[in-house]
Amino acid sequence: MQRNLNILNVRYGLLLVIVTLISISCNQDKKPVTVTQNELDGSVDLNITNEVSEVKFSDGKTLEIYGLYLNIKAALVNSNSEGVQVEAKKLEAAIGVLEEYKSLKATSKLISLTKDIKEQRNFFVSLTNETEKLIHDAKITSGAVYKQFCPMAFDGEGGYWLSDSEEIRNPFFGDKMLVCGSVKDVFK
């Protein structure tokens, strides 16, 4: 009997620690979340933030690709798999035959071919890595790109994404954990 109570106490203690860690890691953004209603279909845009950095690059192609990347991120935040597919197809078309972006194009093609939001989010990790390489090679003339991280993504392995806002809008969980994450780096 005493042994069973000890086991229960240990399990309860572990559960309490896990809940506390989740609470701490996902409550970084204490500001109220601002959302707007789409006038056409009544849906709510969860990707809206109070401030957006209008980033500019020295070349137009990087700006175009980054803008399309942000559109894919926004669709993921809103858990809109059809929107993700549409924006990924636009990214694929924008890249065209440019050889230096072939990995980015291949990843965007994978995203555009799947309707499963979970798979799209998995591919988004590679898309983020490829887009970050592009941004590192480009010159930012104004504004900032925020590299953000959610420690809870992918069963606790964590996941990164890029954003035009310091405020967190998590593409890996959408409305389930909208503000889970933190800014890990800023590119200016």
C-alpha positions as CSV (number, residue, x, y, z in Angstrom):
1,M,0.0,0.0,0.0
2,Q,2.8,2.4,1.0
3,R,4.7,1.6,-2.2
4,N,1.6,2.3,-4.4
5,L,1.2,5.7,-2.7
6,N,4.9,6.5,-3.3
7,I,4.5,5.6,-7.0
8,L,1.4,7.8,-7.2
9,N,3.3,10.7,-5.6
10,V,6.2,10.4,-8.0
11,R,3.8,10.3,-11.0
12,Y,1.9,13.3,-9.7
13,G,5.2,15.2,-9.2
14,L,6.3,14.4,-12.7
15,L,3.0,15.5,-14.1
16,L,3.2,18.7,-12.2
17,V,6.7,19.4,-13.5
18,I,5.6,18.7,-17.1
19,V,2.6,21.0,-16.8
20,T,4.8,23.7,-15.3
21,L,7.4,23.5,-18.1
22,I,4.7,23.7,-20.8
23,S,3.2,26.7,-19.0
24,I,6.5,28.5,-18.8
25,S,7.7,27.7,-22.3
26,C,4.4,28.6,-24.0
27,N,3.4,31.8,-22.1
28,Q,6.2,34.0,-23.4
29,D,3.9,36.4,-25.1
30,K,1.7,38.0,-22.4
31,K,0.1,40.5,-24.7
32,P,-3.5,40.0,-25.8
33,V,-3.8,38.2,-29.2
34,T,-5.3,40.4,-31.8
35,V,-7.4,38.7,-34.5
36,T,-9.6,40.0,-37.2
37,Q,-12.5,38.4,-39.0
38,N,-12.4,37.8,-42.7
39,E,-15.3,39.7,-44.2
40,L,-15.8,37.2,-47.0
41,D,-16.1,33.9,-45.2
42,G,-16.4,34.9,-41.5
43,S,-13.1,33.1,-40.6
44,V,-10.7,34.6,-38.1
45,D,-7.1,35.4,-39.2
46,L,-4.9,34.2,-36.4
47,N,-1.7,35.4,-38.0
48,I,-2.5,39.1,-37.4
49,T,0.0,40.9,-35.0
50,N,0.1,44.4,-33.6
51,E,3.4,45.2,-35.3
52,V,5.0,44.0,-38.6
53,S,8.5,44.7,-39.8
54,E,8.5,45.8,-43.4
55,V,11.7,44.1,-44.4
56,K,13.4,45.1,-47.6
57,F,16.2,43.2,-49.4
58,S,18.8,44.5,-51.8
59,D,17.4,42.2,-54.5
60,G,13.7,41.8,-55.5
61,K,13.8,37.9,-55.9
62,T,14.7,37.5,-52.2
63,L,11.9,39.8,-51.2
64,E,9.4,37.9,-53.4
65,I,10.4,34.5,-52.0
66,Y,10.4,35.7,-48.4
67,G,6.9,37.2,-48.9
68,L,5.6,33.9,-50.3
69,Y,7.3,32.1,-47.4
70,L,5.4,34.4,-45.0
71,N,2.1,33.6,-46.8
72,I,2.7,29.9,-46.3
73,K,3.5,30.5,-42.6
74,A,0.3,32.5,-42.3
75,A,-1.8,29.7,-43.8
76,L,-0.2,27.2,-41.4
77,V,-0.9,29.5,-38.5
78,N,-4.6,29.5,-39.6
79,S,-4.4,25.7,-40.2
80,N,-5.6,26.3,-43.8
81,S,-4.1,23.4,-45.7
82,E,-5.6,24.5,-49.0
83,G,-4.1,28.0,-48.5
84,V,-0.8,26.4,-47.8
85,Q,-0.9,24.4,-51.1
86,V,-1.9,27.6,-53.1
87,E,0.9,29.6,-51.6
88,A,3.5,26.8,-52.1
89,K,2.5,26.6,-55.8
90,K,3.1,30.4,-56.1
91,L,6.5,30.0,-54.5
92,E,7.4,27.2,-56.8
93,A,6.4,29.3,-59.8
94,A,8.3,32.3,-58.5
95,I,11.5,30.3,-58.2
96,G,11.1,29.0,-61.8
97,V,14.2,27.5,-63.2
98,L,16.7,29.3,-61.0
99,E,19.3,26.6,-60.2
100,E,20.5,28.2,-57.0
101,Y,17.0,27.8,-55.4
102,K,16.4,24.1,-56.5
103,S,16.2,22.8,-52.9
104,L,13.7,25.6,-52.0
105,K,11.7,24.8,-55.1
106,A,11.7,21.0,-54.3
107,T,10.5,21.6,-50.8
108,S,7.7,24.0,-51.9
109,K,6.6,21.4,-54.5
110,L,6.4,18.7,-51.7
111,I,4.2,21.1,-49.6
112,S,2.0,21.9,-52.6
113,L,1.3,18.2,-53.3
114,T,0.0,17.3,-49.8
115,K,-3.3,18.2,-48.3
116,D,-2.4,16.9,-44.9
117,I,-1.6,19.9,-42.6
118,K,0.7,17.8,-40.4
119,E,2.8,16.8,-43.4
120,Q,2.8,20.4,-44.6
121,R,4.1,21.5,-41.2
122,N,6.8,18.8,-41.3
123,F,8.0,20.1,-44.8
124,F,7.8,23.6,-43.5
125,V,10.9,22.9,-41.3
126,S,12.9,22.3,-44.5
127,L,11.3,25.3,-46.2
128,T,12.4,27.5,-43.2
129,N,16.0,26.2,-43.4
130,E,16.2,26.9,-47.1
131,T,14.6,30.4,-46.8
132,E,17.0,31.2,-43.9
133,K,20.0,30.3,-46.1
134,L,18.6,32.7,-48.7
135,I,18.2,35.5,-46.2
136,H,21.7,35.0,-44.8
137,D,23.1,35.4,-48.3
138,A,21.0,38.5,-49.0
139,K,21.5,42.0,-47.8
140,I,18.7,43.4,-45.7
141,T,18.4,47.1,-46.4
142,S,15.6,47.9,-43.9
143,G,13.4,46.1,-41.4
144,A,14.1,42.8,-39.6
145,V,13.4,39.1,-39.9
146,Y,12.7,37.3,-36.7
147,K,13.8,33.7,-36.2
148,Q,11.4,32.1,-33.8
149,F,11.3,28.7,-32.0
150,C,8.7,26.6,-30.3
151,P,10.1,24.0,-27.9
152,M,6.9,21.9,-28.0
153,A,6.8,21.3,-31.8
154,F,7.5,17.8,-33.1
155,D,7.0,16.0,-29.8
156,G,9.3,18.2,-27.9
157,E,12.1,18.3,-30.4
158,G,11.2,21.9,-31.2
159,G,10.9,23.8,-34.5
160,Y,12.0,27.1,-36.0
161,W,10.3,29.5,-38.4
162,L,10.9,33.0,-39.7
163,S,8.5,35.9,-39.1
164,D,8.0,39.5,-40.0
165,S,6.8,40.2,-36.4
166,E,8.4,39.9,-33.0
167,E,5.0,38.6,-31.7
168,I,4.7,34.8,-31.8
169,R,2.2,33.2,-34.2
170,N,3.0,29.5,-34.2
171,P,2.7,27.7,-37.5
172,F,3.2,24.3,-36.0
173,F,0.1,24.4,-33.8
174,G,-2.2,27.1,-35.1
175,D,-4.9,28.0,-32.6
176,K,-4.0,25.1,-30.3
177,M,-0.8,26.9,-29.1
178,L,-0.9,30.2,-31.0
179,V,1.7,32.1,-29.0
180,C,3.9,29.2,-27.9
181,G,7.5,30.2,-28.7
182,S,10.1,32.8,-28.5
183,V,12.4,34.9,-30.7
184,K,15.8,33.3,-31.0
185,D,17.5,35.6,-33.5
186,V,16.9,38.8,-35.4
187,F,18.4,39.4,-38.9
188,K,18.8,43.0,-39.9
